[in-house]
Amino acid sequence: MKVNGSLIQAYNICPRQAWLMSRQMSSNQNNSFLEIGRLIDQTTFKREKKKIYLAEFAAEIDFITLKNGNLFVAEIKKSSRTMASGIKQLKYYLYLLNKKGIKCKGLIKIPKEKISITVELKENDEALIKDEIDEIVAFLSSNDDAPVPKKIKFCGKCSYFEFCWS
Ligand code: SF4
């Protein structure tokens, strides 16, 4: 079972959502990290590069940008309601990129709320991320059936709402 950034975010919102997503995962094996590495090397990469797809992890980064010589991987969110899970998702991307030798920081932007925060991988984050990946893999592998739905504040905007509640 392969964990990706979207699954980490979903798991932190609702484990059932992560379970449902995990049953539709793609297994595309293109090496998109090389593509990012090449992008960083390009002198033409001056402003923003939008929609970077990390195919190995079925994850899409909204854009990457350079500021004062620092590379930022950015996610655009609709609201701060899912900020905590969004930070975890972004840290997971930073962790993956870091493992590939690509040093960068994260940026979460919420245009509607005029919020822009920087996210950095801290010293103990790697261990926390590994633990969480193990926890998610164990959860997804040990549950043959989807967990029963539980009404939470995120249900109304969840794409599985009708599946869960009708
Ligand atoms: S509708 Fe609610 S219970 Fe169902 S997957 Fe979404 S968040 Fe979870």
Backbone and ligand atoms as CSV (ligand in chain L), in Angstrom:
chain,resi,resn,atom,element,x,y,z
A,1,MET,N,N,0.855,-1.195,0.000
A,1,MET,CA,C,0.000,0.000,0.000
A,1,MET,C,C,0.890,1.245,0.000
A,2,LYS,N,N,0.704,2.107,-0.985
A,2,LYS,CA,C,1.535,3.304,-1.096
A,2,LYS,C,C,0.767,4.519,-0.571
A,3,VAL,N,N,1.412,5.260,0.319
A,3,VAL,CA,C,0.768,6.452,0.880
A,3,VAL,C,C,1.175,7.667,0.045
A,4,ASN,N,N,0.260,8.586,-0.164
A,4,ASN,CA,C,0.614,9.823,-0.869
A,4,ASN,C,C,0.123,11.031,-0.074
A,5,GLY,N,N,0.466,12.224,-0.553
A,5,GLY,CA,C,0.126,13.444,0.181
A,5,GLY,C,C,-1.372,13.623,0.369
A,6,SER,N,N,-2.141,13.294,-0.667
A,6,SER,CA,C,-3.592,13.444,-0.557
A,6,SER,C,C,-4.152,12.495,0.489
A,7,LEU,N,N,-3.578,11.292,0.553
A,7,LEU,CA,C,-4.041,10.316,1.546
A,7,LEU,C,C,-3.729,10.791,2.963
A,8,ILE,N,N,-2.549,11.398,3.134
A,8,ILE,CA,C,-2.187,11.904,4.461
A,8,ILE,C,C,-3.168,12.995,4.871
A,9,GLN,N,N,-3.474,13.881,3.939
A,9,GLN,CA,C,-4.413,14.938,4.286
A,9,GLN,C,C,-5.786,14.330,4.600
A,10,ALA,N,N,-6.232,13.407,3.752
A,10,ALA,CA,C,-7.547,12.791,3.967
A,10,ALA,C,C,-7.601,12.059,5.304
A,11,TYR,N,N,-6.545,11.328,5.623
A,11,TYR,CA,C,-6.515,10.549,6.874
A,11,TYR,C,C,-6.653,11.464,8.086
A,12,ASN,N,N,-6.056,12.645,7.978
A,12,ASN,CA,C,-6.125,13.583,9.098
A,12,ASN,C,C,-7.472,14.292,9.191
A,13,ILE,N,N,-8.237,14.216,8.114
A,13,ILE,CA,C,-9.588,14.784,8.149
A,13,ILE,C,C,-10.580,13.690,8.547
A,14,CYS,N,N,-10.487,12.548,7.852
A,14,CYS,CA,C,-11.432,11.461,8.082
A,14,CYS,C,C,-10.818,10.152,7.563
A,15,PRO,N,N,-10.530,9.194,8.444
A,15,PRO,CA,C,-9.915,7.936,8.010
A,15,PRO,C,C,-10.742,7.215,6.940
A,16,ARG,N,N,-12.056,7.337,7.019
A,16,ARG,CA,C,-12.896,6.676,5.999
A,16,ARG,C,C,-12.626,7.280,4.620
A,17,GLN,N,N,-12.468,8.608,4.580
A,17,GLN,CA,C,-12.169,9.283,3.310
A,17,GLN,C,C,-10.856,8.730,2.740
A,18,ALA,N,N,-9.851,8.566,3.606
A,18,ALA,CA,C,-8.556,8.022,3.153
A,18,ALA,C,C,-8.738,6.600,2.635
A,19,TRP,N,N,-9.535,5.817,3.327
A,19,TRP,CA,C,-9.766,4.420,2.907
A,19,TRP,C,C,-10.400,4.411,1.512
A,20,LEU,N,N,-11.428,5.243,1.311
A,20,LEU,CA,C,-12.126,5.276,0.012
A,20,LEU,C,C,-11.171,5.738,-1.088
A,21,MET,N,N,-10.372,6.758,-0.786
A,21,MET,CA,C,-9.402,7.247,-1.781
A,21,MET,C,C,-8.379,6.169,-2.120
A,22,SER,N,N,-7.958,5.427,-1.117
A,22,SER,CA,C,-6.877,4.460,-1.315
A,22,SER,C,C,-7.259,3.345,-2.273
A,23,ARG,N,N,-8.545,3.131,-2.426
A,23,ARG,CA,C,-8.996,2.063,-3.327
A,23,ARG,C,C,-9.044,2.524,-4.779
A,24,GLN,N,N,-8.674,3.744,-5.025
A,24,GLN,CA,C,-8.688,4.243,-6.417
A,24,GLN,C,C,-7.327,4.785,-6.814
A,25,MET,N,N,-6.276,4.342,-6.139
A,25,MET,CA,C,-4.962,4.929,-6.400
A,25,MET,C,C,-4.380,4.527,-7.751
A,26,SER,N,N,-3.653,5.467,-8.358
A,26,SER,CA,C,-2.994,5.168,-9.624
A,26,SER,C,C,-1.582,4.657,-9.336
A,27,SER,N,N,-1.016,3.926,-10.262
A,27,SER,CA,C,0.330,3.396,-10.016
A,27,SER,C,C,1.302,3.854,-11.082
A,28,ASN,N,N,1.106,5.071,-11.560
A,28,ASN,CA,C,2.004,5.641,-12.565
A,28,ASN,C,C,3.428,5.745,-12.008
A,29,GLN,N,N,4.396,5.290,-12.752
A,29,GLN,CA,C,5.763,5.234,-12.218
A,29,GLN,C,C,6.723,6.278,-12.811
A,30,ASN,N,N,6.227,7.306,-13.469
A,30,ASN,CA,C,7.147,8.310,-14.038
A,30,ASN,C,C,7.953,8.985,-12.930
A,31,ASN,N,N,9.179,9.367,-13.256
A,31,ASN,CA,C,9.998,10.005,-12.225
A,31,ASN,C,C,9.872,11.521,-12.270
A,32,SER,N,N,8.919,12.053,-11.554
A,32,SER,CA,C,8.677,13.490,-11.592
A,32,SER,C,C,9.675,14.269,-10.745
A,33,PHE,N,N,10.388,13.596,-9.833
A,33,PHE,CA,C,11.403,14.295,-9.050
A,33,PHE,C,C,12.525,14.788,-9.959
A,34,LEU,N,N,12.841,13.980,-10.962
A,34,LEU,CA,C,13.863,14.412,-11.914
A,34,LEU,C,C,13.395,15.662,-12.643
A,35,GLU,N,N,12.091,15.661,-12.926
A,35,GLU,CA,C,11.538,16.816,-13.639
A,35,GLU,C,C,11.685,18.074,-12.784
A,36,ILE,N,N,11.409,17.970,-11.486
A,36,ILE,CA,C,11.549,19.125,-10.599
A,36,ILE,C,C,13.012,19.549,-10.526
A,37,GLY,N,N,13.907,18.570,-10.410
A,37,GLY,CA,C,15.330,18.876,-10.370
A,37,GLY,C,C,15.758,19.652,-11.605
A,38,ARG,N,N,15.253,19.216,-12.758
A,38,ARG,CA,C,15.595,19.908,-14.003
A,38,ARG,C,C,15.043,21.328,-14.004
A,39,LEU,N,N,13.808,21.468,-13.515
A,39,LEU,CA,C,13.173,22.781,-13.474
A,39,LEU,C,C,13.995,23.771,-12.660
A,40,ILE,N,N,14.484,23.272,-11.503
A,40,ILE,CA,C,15.249,24.142,-10.611
A,40,ILE,C,C,16.525,24.617,-11.307
A,41,ASP,N,N,17.087,23.732,-12.112
A,41,ASP,CA,C,18.325,24.085,-12.801
A,41,ASP,C,C,18.113,25.075,-13.946
A,42,GLN,N,N,16.879,25.172,-14.392
A,42,GLN,CA,C,16.632,26.008,-15.565
A,42,GLN,C,C,16.689,27.490,-15.216
A,43,THR,N,N,17.458,28.242,-15.986
A,43,THR,CA,C,17.521,29.683,-15.717
A,43,THR,C,C,16.220,30.353,-16.160
A,44,THR,N,N,15.450,29.675,-16.995
A,44,THR,CA,C,14.183,30.250,-17.451
A,44,THR,C,C,13.124,30.177,-16.355
A,45,PHE,N,N,13.402,29.419,-15.294
A,45,PHE,CA,C,12.425,29.270,-14.223
A,45,PHE,C,C,12.560,30.466,-13.287
A,46,LYS,N,N,11.879,31.547,-13.633
A,46,LYS,CA,C,12.070,32.788,-12.871
A,46,LYS,C,C,10.919,33.058,-11.912
A,47,ARG,N,N,9.714,32.757,-12.326
A,47,ARG,CA,C,8.576,33.105,-11.459
A,47,ARG,C,C,7.939,31.842,-10.867
A,48,GLU,N,N,6.860,31.395,-11.454
A,48,GLU,CA,C,6.179,30.236,-10.897
A,48,GLU,C,C,6.017,29.149,-11.945
A,49,LYS,N,N,6.059,27.944,-11.500
A,49,LYS,CA,C,5.771,26.819,-12.384
A,49,LYS,C,C,4.555,26.130,-11.777
A,50,LYS,N,N,3.494,26.065,-12.543
A,50,LYS,CA,C,2.243,25.579,-11.960
A,50,LYS,C,C,2.017,24.090,-12.171
A,51,LYS,N,N,1.266,23.521,-11.259
A,51,LYS,CA,C,0.801,22.136,-11.342
A,51,LYS,C,C,1.908,21.133,-11.648
A,52,ILE,N,N,2.660,20.808,-10.622
A,52,ILE,CA,C,3.701,19.791,-10.744
A,52,ILE,C,C,3.118,18.475,-10.256
A,53,TYR,N,N,3.111,17.493,-11.100
A,53,TYR,CA,C,2.512,16.209,-10.731
A,53,TYR,C,C,3.592,15.225,-10.298
A,54,LEU,N,N,3.531,14.796,-9.021
A,54,LEU,CA,C,4.466,13.780,-8.531
A,54,LEU,C,C,3.807,12.427,-8.799
A,55,ALA,N,N,4.067,11.896,-9.973
A,55,ALA,CA,C,3.325,10.720,-10.416
A,55,ALA,C,C,3.496,9.515,-9.491
A,56,GLU,N,N,4.705,9.345,-8.937
A,56,GLU,CA,C,4.949,8.183,-8.068
A,56,GLU,C,C,4.019,8.182,-6.865
A,57,PHE,N,N,3.588,9.383,-6.474
A,57,PHE,CA,C,2.776,9.475,-5.270
A,57,PHE,C,C,1.377,9.995,-5.574
A,58,ALA,N,N,1.039,9.980,-6.855
A,58,ALA,CA,C,-0.284,10.440,-7.283
A,58,ALA,C,C,-0.644,11.752,-6.581
A,59,ALA,N,N,0.304,12.675,-6.557
A,59,ALA,CA,C,0.075,13.940,-5.861
A,59,ALA,C,C,0.385,15.107,-6.776
A,60,GLU,N,N,-0.388,16.140,-6.629
A,60,GLU,CA,C,-0.179,17.311,-7.471
A,60,GLU,C,C,0.149,18.520,-6.599
A,61,ILE,N,N,1.298,19.139,-6.871
A,61,ILE,CA,C,1.685,20.361,-6.157
A,61,ILE,C,C,1.143,21.531,-6.967
A,62,ASP,N,N,0.528,22.495,-6.302
A,62,ASP,CA,C,-0.122,23.582,-7.043
A,62,ASP,C,C,0.869,24.437,-7.822
A,63,PHE,N,N,1.950,24.832,-7.169
A,63,PHE,CA,C,3.003,25.508,-7.939
A,63,PHE,C,C,4.295,25.527,-7.148
A,64,ILE,N,N,5.403,25.737,-7.855
A,64,ILE,CA,C,6.682,25.946,-7.182
A,64,ILE,C,C,7.201,27.314,-7.632
A,65,THR,N,N,7.897,27.954,-6.720
A,65,THR,CA,C,8.349,29.302,-7.036
A,65,THR,C,C,9.696,29.568,-6.354
A,66,LEU,N,N,10.451,30.485,-6.887
A,66,LEU,CA,C,11.735,30.885,-6.293
A,66,LEU,C,C,11.594,32.271,-5.679
A,67,LYS,N,N,12.032,32.396,-4.403
A,67,LYS,CA,C,12.013,33.718,-3.762
A,67,LYS,C,C,13.361,33.929,-3.106
A,68,ASN,N,N,14.039,34.964,-3.470
A,68,ASN,CA,C,15.366,35.262,-2.904
A,68,ASN,C,C,16.286,34.041,-2.929
A,69,GLY,N,N,16.207,33.304,-3.999
A,69,GLY,CA,C,17.082,32.141,-4.149
A,69,GLY,C,C,16.593,30.884,-3.437
A,70,ASN,N,N,15.467,30.981,-2.709
A,70,ASN,CA,C,14.914,29.795,-2.040
A,70,ASN,C,C,13.769,29.216,-2.854
A,71,LEU,N,N,13.756,27.893,-2.919
A,71,LEU,CA,C,12.677,27.223,-3.639
A,71,LEU,C,C,11.509,26.976,-2.689
A,72,PHE,N,N,10.310,27.325,-3.134
A,72,PHE,CA,C,9.106,27.080,-2.339
A,72,PHE,C,C,8.145,26.174,-3.115
A,73,VAL,N,N,7.623,25.185,-2.406
A,73,VAL,CA,C,6.584,24.317,-2.953
A,73,VAL,C,C,5.276,24.805,-2.341
A,74,ALA,N,N,4.332,25.189,-3.184
A,74,ALA,CA,C,3.150,25.846,-2.640
A,74,ALA,C,C,1.855,25.091,-2.893
A,75,GLU,N,N,0.994,25.192,-1.916
A,75,GLU,CA,C,-0.341,24.617,-2.024
A,75,GLU,C,C,-1.356,25.738,-1.844
A,76,ILE,N,N,-2.370,25.744,-2.702
A,76,ILE,CA,C,-3.437,26.733,-2.556
A,76,ILE,C,C,-4.637,26.024,-1.940
A,77,LYS,N,N,-5.128,26.570,-0.848
A,77,LYS,CA,C,-6.269,25.960,-0.160
A,77,LYS,C,C,-7.479,26.887,-0.233
A,78,LYS,N,N,-8.647,26.253,-0.113
A,78,LYS,CA,C,-9.870,27.061,-0.176
A,78,LYS,C,C,-10.161,27.755,1.142
A,79,SER,N,N,-9.831,27.102,2.250
A,79,SER,CA,C,-10.102,27.729,3.540
A,79,SER,C,C,-9.130,27.204,4.585
A,80,SER,N,N,-9.071,27.924,5.699
A,80,SER,CA,C,-8.146,27.515,6.761
A,80,SER,C,C,-8.731,26.401,7.629
A,81,ARG,N,N,-9.943,25.965,7.307
A,81,ARG,CA,C,-10.559,24.878,8.102
A,81,ARG,C,C,-9.709,23.618,8.089
A,82,THR,N,N,-9.021,23.387,6.972
A,82,THR,CA,C,-8.210,22.162,6.875
A,82,THR,C,C,-6.709,22.489,6.970
A,83,MET,N,N,-6.382,23.575,7.656
A,83,MET,CA,C,-4.990,24.019,7.734
A,83,MET,C,C,-4.066,22.936,8.324
A,84,ALA,N,N,-4.494,22.322,9.432
A,84,ALA,CA,C,-3.617,21.354,10.107
A,84,ALA,C,C,-3.288,20.177,9.180
A,85,SER,N,N,-4.293,19.657,8.495
A,85,SER,CA,C,-4.035,18.520,7.597
A,85,SER,C,C,-3.263,18.992,6.361
A,86,GLY,N,N,-3.505,20.247,5.931
A,86,GLY,CA,C,-2.773,20.799,4.795
A,86,GLY,C,C,-1.290,20.934,5.095
A,87,ILE,N,N,-0.971,21.332,6.317
A,87,ILE,CA,C,0.442,21.465,6.708
A,87,ILE,C,C,1.106,20.091,6.699
A,88,LYS,N,N,0.376,19.089,7.190
A,88,LYS,CA,C,0.952,17.734,7.195
A,88,LYS,C,C,1.209,17.249,5.772
A,89,GLN,N,N,0.261,17.517,4.894
A,89,GLN,CA,C,0.409,17.111,3.490
A,89,GLN,C,C,1.633,17.795,2.873
A,90,LEU,N,N,1.757,19.093,3.124
A,90,LEU,CA,C,2.871,19.845,2.541
A,90,LEU,C,C,4.212,19.365,3.119
A,91,LYS,N,N,4.234,19.096,4.419
A,91,LYS,CA,C,5.476,18.593,5.022
A,91,LYS,C,C,5.856,17.248,4.419
A,92,TYR,N,N,4.850,16.467,4.084
A,92,TYR,CA,C,5.128,15.181,3.445
A,92,TYR,C,C,5.808,15.403,2.093
A,93,TYR,N,N,5.342,16.386,1.310
A,93,TYR,CA,C,5.995,16.699,0.031
A,93,TYR,C,C,7.436,17.158,0.267
A,94,LEU,N,N,7.616,18.019,1.298
A,94,LEU,CA,C,8.973,18.503,1.598
A,94,LEU,C,C,9.877,17.328,1.965
A,95,TYR,N,N,9.313,16.408,2.721
A,95,TYR,CA,C,10.060,15.210,3.141
A,95,TYR,C,C,10.476,14.377,1.907
A,96,LEU,N,N,9.549,14.174,0.974
A,96,LEU,CA,C,9.855,13.398,-0.240
A,96,LEU,C,C,10.929,14.101,-1.069
A,97,LEU,N,N,10.758,15.407,-1.231
A,97,LEU,CA,C,11.713,16.170,-2.039
A,97,LEU,C,C,13.083,16.190,-1.373
A,98,ASN,N,N,13.081,16.341,-0.052
A,98,ASN,CA,C,14.326,16.346,0.715
A,98,ASN,C,C,15.080,15.031,0.526
A,99,LYS,N,N,14.314,13.932,0.534
A,99,LYS,CA,C,14.939,12.616,0.352
A,99,LYS,C,C,15.589,12.487,-1.021
A,100,LYS,N,N,15.061,13.253,-1.974
A,100,LYS,CA,C,15.623,13.238,-3.332
A,100,LYS,C,C,16.689,14.316,-3.491
A,101,GLY,N,N,17.072,14.954,-2.389
A,101,GLY,CA,C,18.130,15.958,-2.453
A,101,GLY,C,C,17.651,17.320,-2.898
A,102,ILE,N,N,16.322,17.518,-2.923
A,102,ILE,CA,C,15.782,18.815,-3.337
A,102,ILE,C,C,15.365,19.575,-2.077
A,103,LYS,N,N,16.146,20.580,-1.716
A,103,LYS,CA,C,15.870,21.349,-0.497
A,103,LYS,C,C,14.898,22.476,-0.809
A,104,CYS,N,N,13.821,22.524,-0.074
A,104,CYS,CA,C,12.876,23.616,-0.294
A,104,CYS,C,C,12.012,23.850,0.931
A,105,LYS,N,N,11.260,24.933,0.890
A,105,LYS,CA,C,10.300,25.237,1.943
A,105,LYS,C,C,8.903,25.130,1.347
A,106,GLY,N,N,7.914,25.128,2.231
A,106,GLY,CA,C,6.537,25.055,1.759
A,106,GLY,C,C,5.826,26.380,1.959
A,107,LEU,N,N,4.780,26.541,1.180
A,107,LEU,CA,C,3.977,27.754,1.264
A,107,LEU,C,C,2.518,27.330,1.163
A,108,ILE,N,N,1.704,27.752,2.132
A,108,ILE,CA,C,0.260,27.512,2.014
A,108,ILE,C,C,-0.399,28.850,1.771
A,109,LYS,N,N,-1.158,28.903,0.694
A,109,LYS,CA,C,-1.844,30.156,0.358
A,109,LYS,C,C,-3.350,29.929,0.393
A,110,ILE,N,N,-4.033,30.832,1.052
A,110,ILE,CA,C,-5.498,30.786,1.077
A,110,ILE,C,C,-5.982,32.149,0.598
A,111,PRO,N,N,-6.131,32.300,-0.727
A,111,PRO,CA,C,-6.434,33.626,-1.289
A,111,PRO,C,C,-7.667,34.278,-0.677
A,112,LYS,N,N,-8.721,33.502,-0.475
A,112,LYS,CA,C,-9.969,34.087,0.048
A,112,LYS,C,C,-9.785,34.717,1.423
A,113,GLU,N,N,-8.862,34.160,2.202
A,113,GLU,CA,C,-8.657,34.674,3.565
A,113,GLU,C,C,-7.369,35.507,3.653
A,114,LYS,N,N,-6.759,35.744,2.480
A,114,LYS,CA,C,-5.506,36.517,2.423
A,114,LYS,C,C,-4.451,35.945,3.374
A,115,ILE,N,N,-4.351,34.640,3.382
A,115,ILE,CA,C,-3.379,33.974,4.262
A,115,ILE,C,C,-2.269,33.374,3.407
A,116,SER,N,N,-1.045,33.560,3.860
A,116,SER,CA,C,0.107,32.943,3.209
A,116,SER,C,C,1.088,32.572,4.315
A,117,ILE,N,N,1.282,31.282,4.553
A,117,ILE,CA,C,2.206,30.905,5.623
A,117,ILE,C,C,3.314,29.987,5.088
A,118,THR,N,N,4.459,30.157,5.680
A,118,THR,CA,C,5.608,29.336,5.290
A,118,THR,C,C,5.658,28.092,6.176
A,119,VAL,N,N,5.949,26.969,5.544
A,119,VAL,CA,C,6.039,25.695,6.269
A,119,VAL,C,C,7.446,25.136,6.058
A,120,GLU,N,N,8.086,24.769,7.156
A,120,GLU,CA,C,9.436,24.205,7.033
A,120,GLU,C,C,9.495,22.836,7.687
A,121,LEU,N,N,10.350,22.005,7.154
A,121,LEU,CA,C,10.573,20.690,7.737
A,121,LEU,C,C,11.488,20.859,8.952
A,122,LYS,N,N,10.975,20.525,10.135
A,122,LYS,CA,C,11.779,20.668,11.356
A,122,LYS,C,C,12.532,19.354,11.638
A,123,GLU,N,N,13.428,19.451,12.598
A,123,GLU,CA,C,14.323,18.323,12.871
A,123,GLU,C,C,13.593,17.005,13.135
A,124,ASN,N,N,12.511,17.066,13.944
A,124,ASN,CA,C,11.836,15.809,14.292
A,124,ASN,C,C,10.707,15.447,13.330
A,125,ASP,N,N,10.490,16.258,12.291
A,125,ASP,CA,C,9.383,15.991,11.373
A,125,ASP,C,C,9.547,14.674,10.623
A,126,GLU,N,N,10.788,14.375,10.233
A,126,GLU,CA,C,11.001,13.161,9.438
A,126,GLU,C,C,10.513,11.920,10.204
A,127,ALA,N,N,10.869,11.849,11.493
A,127,ALA,CA,C,10.441,10.701,12.303
A,127,ALA,C,C,8.922,10.677,12.434
A,128,LEU,N,N,8.314,11.852,12.637
A,128,LEU,CA,C,6.854,11.925,12.780
A,128,LEU,C,C,6.162,11.488,11.496
A,129,ILE,N,N,6.722,11.921,10.361
A,129,ILE,CA,C,6.123,11.569,9.070
A,129,ILE,C,C,6.219,10.059,8.839
A,130,LYS,N,N,7.393,9.494,9.145
A,130,LYS,CA,C,7.560,8.044,8.962
A,130,LYS,C,C,6.563,7.282,9.831
A,131,ASP,N,N,6.401,7.726,11.092
A,131,ASP,CA,C,5.446,7.071,12.000
A,131,ASP,C,C,4.029,7.157,11.443
A,132,GLU,N,N,3.695,8.330,10.924
A,132,GLU,CA,C,2.333,8.488,10.419
A,132,GLU,C,C,2.108,7.634,9.175
A,133,ILE,N,N,3.115,7.560,8.313
A,133,ILE,CA,C,2.986,6.709,7.127
A,133,ILE,C,C,2.744,5.260,7.560
A,134,ASP,N,N,3.530,4.791,8.547
A,134,ASP,CA,C,3.354,3.420,9.045
A,134,ASP,C,C,1.935,3.215,9.582
A,135,GLU,N,N,1.461,4.231,10.321
A,135,GLU,CA,C,0.114,4.138,10.910
A,135,GLU,C,C,-0.945,4.054,9.802
A,136,ILE,N,N,-0.792,4.874,8.769
A,136,ILE,CA,C,-1.783,4.893,7.690
A,136,ILE,C,C,-1.740,3.579,6.905
A,137,VAL,N,N,-0.528,3.105,6.632
A,137,VAL,CA,C,-0.404,1.831,5.893
A,137,VAL,C,C,-1.069,0.716,6.691
A,138,ALA,N,N,-0.817,0.681,8.014
A,138,ALA,CA,C,-1.424,-0.364,8.855
A,138,ALA,C,C,-2.941,-0.235,8.833
A,139,PHE,N,N,-3.432,0.973,8.921
A,139,PHE,CA,C,-4.883,1.201,8.921
A,139,PHE,C,C,-5.506,0.754,7.599
A,140,LEU,N,N,-4.886,1.149,6.485
A,140,LEU,CA,C,-5.465,0.832,5.178
A,140,LEU,C,C,-5.352,-0.654,4.855
A,141,SER,N,N,-4.274,-1.290,5.324
A,141,SER,CA,C,-4.086,-2.707,4.998
A,141,SER,C,C,-4.926,-3.620,5.888
A,142,SER,N,N,-5.238,-3.159,7.088
A,142,SER,CA,C,-5.926,-4.066,8.001
A,142,SER,C,C,-7.445,-3.928,7.938
A,143,ASN,N,N,-7.923,-3.016,7.133
A,143,ASN,CA,C,-9.380,-2.840,7.010
A,143,ASN,C,C,-9.831,-3.209,5.604
A,144,ASP,N,N,-10.400,-4.425,5.460
A,144,ASP,CA,C,-10.893,-4.846,4.149
A,144,ASP,C,C,-12.166,-4.085,3.768
A,145,ASP,N,N,-12.901,-3.701,4.783
A,145,ASP,CA,C,-14.127,-2.937,4.528
A,145,ASP,C,C,-13.923,-1.492,4.983
A,146,ALA,N,N,-14.625,-0.602,4.332
A,146,ALA,CA,C,-14.508,0.817,4.710
A,146,ALA,C,C,-15.018,1.015,6.136
A,147,PRO,N,N,-14.322,1.852,6.915
A,147,PRO,CA,C,-14.845,2.164,8.256
A,147,PRO,C,C,-16.224,2.801,8.132
A,148,VAL,N,N,-17.054,2.621,9.143
A,148,VAL,CA,C,-18.398,3.217,9.072
A,148,VAL,C,C,-18.284,4.747,9.076
A,149,PRO,N,N,-19.173,5.407,8.340
A,149,PRO,CA,C,-19.092,6.878,8.310
A,149,PRO,C,C,-19.446,7.496,9.658
A,150,LYS,N,N,-18.772,8.571,9.974
A,150,LYS,CA,C,-19.088,9.347,11.186
A,150,LYS,C,C,-19.274,10.783,10.755
A,151,LYS,N,N,-20.375,11.368,11.151
A,151,LYS,CA,C,-20.645,12.760,10.749
A,151,LYS,C,C,-19.646,13.702,11.412
A,152,ILE,N,N,-18.916,14.426,10.588
A,152,ILE,CA,C,-17.976,15.422,11.099
A,152,ILE,C,C,-18.198,16.731,10.334
A,153,LYS,N,N,-17.558,17.792,10.778
A,153,LYS,CA,C,-17.828,19.100,10.151
A,153,LYS,C,C,-17.393,19.170,8.693
A,154,PHE,N,N,-16.548,18.233,8.250
A,154,PHE,CA,C,-16.061,18.274,6.870
A,154,PHE,C,C,-16.962,17.524,5.892
A,155,CYS,N,N,-17.924,16.762,6.410
A,155,CYS,CA,C,-18.755,15.928,5.527
A,155,CYS,C,C,-19.437,16.731,4.421
A,156,GLY,N,N,-19.960,17.909,4.788
A,156,GLY,CA,C,-20.733,18.693,3.823
A,156,GLY,C,C,-19.969,19.034,2.559
A,157,LYS,N,N,-18.651,19.167,2.661
A,157,LYS,CA,C,-17.853,19.548,1.481
A,157,LYS,C,C,-17.062,18.363,0.937
A,158,CYS,N,N,-17.318,17.193,1.442
A,158,CYS,CA,C,-16.556,16.011,1.026
A,158,CYS,C,C,-17.166,15.406,-0.237
A,159,SER,N,N,-16.302,14.979,-1.157
A,159,SER,CA,C,-16.813,14.421,-2.422
A,159,SER,C,C,-17.506,13.066,-2.205
A,160,TYR,N,N,-17.317,12.461,-1.033
A,160,TYR,CA,C,-17.983,11.176,-0.751
A,160,TYR,C,C,-19.295,11.362,0.015
A,161,PHE,N,N,-19.733,12.607,0.145
A,161,PHE,CA,C,-20.908,12.877,0.998
A,161,PHE,C,C,-22.098,11.986,0.615
A,162,GLU,N,N,-22.430,11.977,-0.671
A,162,GLU,CA,C,-23.611,11.203,-1.081
A,162,GLU,C,C,-23.393,9.727,-0.862
A,163,PHE,N,N,-22.169,9.270,-1.143
A,163,PHE,CA,C,-21.850,7.855,-0.952
A,163,PHE,C,C,-22.020,7.465,0.519
A,164,CYS,N,N,-21.609,8.353,1.405
A,164,CYS,CA,C,-21.678,8.037,2.841
A,164,CYS,C,C,-23.068,8.189,3.416
A,165,TRP,N,N,-23.791,9.173,2.932
A,165,TRP,CA,C,-24.998,9.566,3.678
A,165,TRP,C,C,-26.305,9.451,2.929
A,166,SER,N,N,-26.351,8.865,1.734
A,166,SER,CA,C,-27.663,8.746,1.079
A,166,SER,C,C,-28.045,7.279,0.916
L,1,SF4,S1,S,-18.635,12.304,3.931
L,1,SF4,FE1,FE,-17.853,12.512,6.010
L,1,SF4,S2,S,-17.705,10.399,6.761
L,1,SF4,FE2,FE,-17.868,10.305,4.543
L,1,SF4,S3,S,-15.766,10.222,3.823
L,1,SF4,FE3,FE,-16.413,12.340,3.755
L,1,SF4,S4,S,-15.761,13.220,5.700
L,1,SF4,FE4,FE,-15.708,10.985,5.922
